[in-house]
Amino acid sequence: MVTASEMEQQRSPGTLRTFVDGLIESVRADDSERHRDILKEGRYKVVLEELVPLSRFSVLAYPESYKIQLVLGNQGYDALVFNETGQEVDRVEITTPHDGVAKAQNAKLVVTRGYGKVHVGTPGDDFDALLPHVLSTRRNKAQKDYSDCTLVIAIAPLPPFPSFESQYEKQIETRLNDMFSDPLIHHTRGADADGFCGRAELPSGQGAGPGSEEYRGDASPARRGGWG
């Protein structure tokens, strides 16, 4: 089990990602820890909902010379970012929209019988199902003042079926365009090997003020309902 001090250690974006990837592999190798992870018991809730997306986002947003530090607790942000001289240059708040009840029920099934609910549908409909939760979170967060930090909204659809990759990417781009269609929001876009990233900056006086919202589509194994 990862300790609080290990989670809160300052690391460069690349080192943070390497640490998280190593943690993923160690949890996969231990059935007991893997089950605790799937159920989000103990610190695994923070690991899955904050540390993993932070490690993915950081390599996109900050130079390798910066240091990233997860901060446990309820202080209004989840991480601090420091530049080369040790000066704090950003604060990061992370949220992961999802259907909490459905996820919890499915996690219990995975642990007790080895697999979750069986779902029949078309490729990408899991991503569509996430959209209402993302938009609801976006509306709720827009009512708060995030002028002193960057807000990251992390989403984790299932990976595409073989041969459906191009269709999946088009669907993600379409949905991201929908989320960024608000004329009051200025944004930039980026991507890495795990998925897609966009930054939506709210002008002063609109919703979250001069802060920003980060939208993240991450298809990495670490974000697919646990590390199992």
Secondary structure as the mmCIF struct_conf table of DSSP 4:
data_model
#
loop_
_struct_conf.conf_type_id
_struct_conf.id
_struct_conf.beg_label_comp_id
_struct_conf.beg_label_asym_id
_struct_conf.beg_label_seq_id
_struct_conf.end_label_comp_id
_struct_conf.end_label_asym_id
_struct_conf.end_label_seq_id
HELX_RH_AL_P HELX_RH_AL_P1 ALA A 4 MET A 7
TURN_TY1_P TURN_TY1_P1 GLU A 8 GLU A 8
STRN STRN1 ARG A 11 ARG A 11
HELX_RH_AL_P HELX_RH_AL_P2 PRO A 13 ARG A 28
TURN_TY1_P TURN_TY1_P2 ALA A 29 ALA A 29
HELX_RH_AL_P HELX_RH_AL_P3 ASP A 31 ILE A 38
TURN_TY1_P TURN_TY1_P3 LEU A 39 LYS A 40
TURN_TY1_P TURN_TY1_P4 GLY A 42 ARG A 43
HELX_RH_AL_P HELX_RH_AL_P4 TYR A 44 VAL A 46
HELX_RH_PI_P HELX_RH_PI_P1 VAL A 47 LEU A 51
HELX_RH_AL_P HELX_RH_AL_P5 VAL A 52 ALA A 61
BEND BEND1 TYR A 62 TYR A 62
TURN_TY1_P TURN_TY1_P5 GLU A 64 SER A 65
BEND BEND2 TYR A 66 TYR A 66
STRN STRN2 LYS A 67 LEU A 70
BEND BEND3 GLY A 73 GLY A 76
BEND BEND4 ASP A 78 ASP A 78
STRN STRN3 ALA A 79 PHE A 82
TURN_TY1_P TURN_TY1_P6 GLU A 84 THR A 85
BEND BEND5 GLY A 86 GLY A 86
STRN STRN4 GLU A 88 THR A 95
HELX_RH_AL_P HELX_RH_AL_P6 GLY A 100 ARG A 113
BEND BEND6 GLY A 114 TYR A 115
TURN_TY1_P TURN_TY1_P7 PRO A 123 GLY A 124
HELX_RH_AL_P HELX_RH_AL_P7 ASP A 125 LYS A 141
TURN_TY1_P TURN_TY1_P8 ALA A 142 GLN A 143
BEND BEND7 LYS A 144 LYS A 144
TURN_TY1_P TURN_TY1_P9 SER A 147 ASP A 148
BEND BEND8 CYS A 149 CYS A 149
STRN STRN5 THR A 150 ILE A 155
HELX_LH_PP_P HELX_LH_PP_P1 PRO A 157 PHE A 161
TURN_TY1_P TURN_TY1_P10 PRO A 162 SER A 163
HELX_RH_AL_P HELX_RH_AL_P8 GLU A 165 MET A 179
TURN_TY1_P TURN_TY1_P11 PHE A 180 PHE A 180
TURN_TY1_P TURN_TY1_P12 PRO A 183 LEU A 184
STRN STRN6 HIS A 186 ASP A 192
TURN_TY1_P TURN_TY1_P13 ALA A 193 ASP A 194
STRN STRN7 GLY A 195 GLU A 201
HELX_LH_PP_P HELX_LH_PP_P2 LEU A 202 PRO A 203
TURN_TY1_P TURN_TY1_P14 SER A 204 GLY A 205
BEND BEND9 GLN A 206 GLN A 206
TURN_TY1_P TURN_TY1_P15 GLY A 207 PRO A 210
STRN STRN8 SER A 212 ASP A 218
BEND BEND10 SER A 220 SER A 220
HELX_RH_3T_P HELX_RH_3T_P1 PRO A 221 ARG A 223
BEND BEND11 ARG A 224 GLY A 226
#
